[in-house]
Structure formats: structure tokens, C-alpha cells
């Protein structure tokens, strides 16, 4: 650039050494100013304050968005605790349903046995005397009628029934002509009464 300006000045016919020297000095000053600006810009760029200024000027946000590994682990742990509580609740619910099913079947069987005993004729000696025993269920599973002491019901379990018959009794008190029939199936008790006179 200096040579082209010097060439222009000489071409115009102004061969003035002072003018050439002044142009060269001005150009050197300009170059030095540019170099100083570049140096200051580099120093500013690599300093902490400079990086912050550049980031602000460029609207760069250095804050990360998203989750850290610890936050992710805490979230997974909370989820695992919640899922284990749900699994425990399901196990308790299934167990409770099984118990309720057994109690329901026991109650139904106790009522059926009590009704079968009370449906007997009033002349049946079983109804006119105090007695207790194990009730025998009728089982048809083999294709032939047979009496068994326990009855197995799919999904509910095995059931046994015992009975107690008290002649001339109503709710534990003496009552002539009344028979109390009490049936117990797997700890479920059903009581009914029948007039025999």
C-alpha cells in the first residue's frame, strides 16, 4: 500500500520528499493502530472479562439446561420406591382377595350344610338328640357318588365341615321342641334352628 501511494504522488508530479515521508508516517501509524487494536482485542478475548463481554454481545447463555446425573439418579430412586409400594399393594390386594374368596365359599358351604341338615324329616334321630360330628360332602368328581370328609374347590381351596346339633335349644337357651343346628366350615360358623314338635 505504501508503494502504491508513493507511486501516485510521484506520478502526479509532486516529488516532494516531505510529502512522501508524511504519507509513509501516516500509513505506519494506521498500521500500528490496527495492530494495537488487534492485540487489545486478542487480550480482551482471552481474559475472563473479555469472554463475558463477547458472550453478552453474542447473546450466548452458558447455563446448561437439562438434568444432571445426580438429579436423574434421584428421580429413578423415587420412581423405584413408588413402584415397590405399588407392587406391595398389589400383593396385599391379591392375598386379601384370596382370603375373602375362602371366607365367602366357607360361608356358602356352611349355609348349604345347615340347610341340608334342617331339611331332614323331624322324625330323623339326628335332629332329636344332641350330637356332633364331621359332615360328609357328596363328591361326584369320579363320576360316581361318594361321601368325602373334605371338599376341594378350584381357586378356593379345601374345606371341611363339622356340625353340632342341640335338641330343645334356641340360641344356647333351653327351648322345648326347638333344635339348634350349628355348622362350622373352616372357622366360619353358621347357625340355624328347626322346630321338631
LINLINVEN-V688319 format. One record per pair of residues at least 4 apart in sequence whose C-alpha atoms are under 6 Angstrom apart, sorted by the first residue. I is the first residue (numbers start at 0). J is the second residue. If there is no record, write none. Layout:
i->I j->J
i->I j->J
This chain:
i->2 j->6
i->6 j->10
i->8 j->13
i->9 j->13
i->9 j->14
i->16 j->20
i->36 j->40
i->39 j->43
i->40 j->44
i->43 j->49
i->44 j->49
i->44 j->50
i->54 j->58
i->54 j->59
i->101 j->105
i->101 j->155
i->105 j->184
i->106 j->187
i->109 j->182
i->109 j->184
i->109 j->189
i->113 j->182
i->114 j->118
i->121 j->195
i->127 j->166
i->128 j->166
i->129 j->164
i->129 j->165
i->129 j->166
i->130 j->163
i->130 j->164
i->131 j->162
i->131 j->163
i->132 j->161
i->132 j->162
i->133 j->160
i->133 j->161
i->134 j->160
i->134 j->161
i->135 j->146
i->135 j->147
i->135 j->148
i->136 j->146
i->136 j->147
i->137 j->145
i->137 j->146
i->138 j->144
i->138 j->145
i->139 j->143
i->139 j->144
i->149 j->158
i->149 j->159
i->150 j->157
i->150 j->158
i->151 j->156
i->151 j->157
i->152 j->156
i->159 j->184
i->160 j->183
i->160 j->184
i->161 j->182
i->161 j->183
i->162 j->181
i->162 j->182
i->163 j->181
i->164 j->179
i->164 j->180
i->165 j->178
i->165 j->179
i->166 j->178
i->167 j->173
i->167 j->174
i->167 j->175
i->167 j->176
i->167 j->177
i->167 j->178
i->168 j->172
i->168 j->173
i->168 j->174
i->168 j->177
i->168 j->178
i->168 j->179
i->169 j->174
i->169 j->179
i->176 j->194
i->176 j->195
i->176 j->196
i->177 j->193
i->177 j->194
i->177 j->195
i->178 j->192
i->178 j->193
i->179 j->192
i->180 j->190
i->180 j->191
i->180 j->192
i->181 j->189
i->181 j->190
i->182 j->188
i->182 j->189
i->183 j->187
i->183 j->188
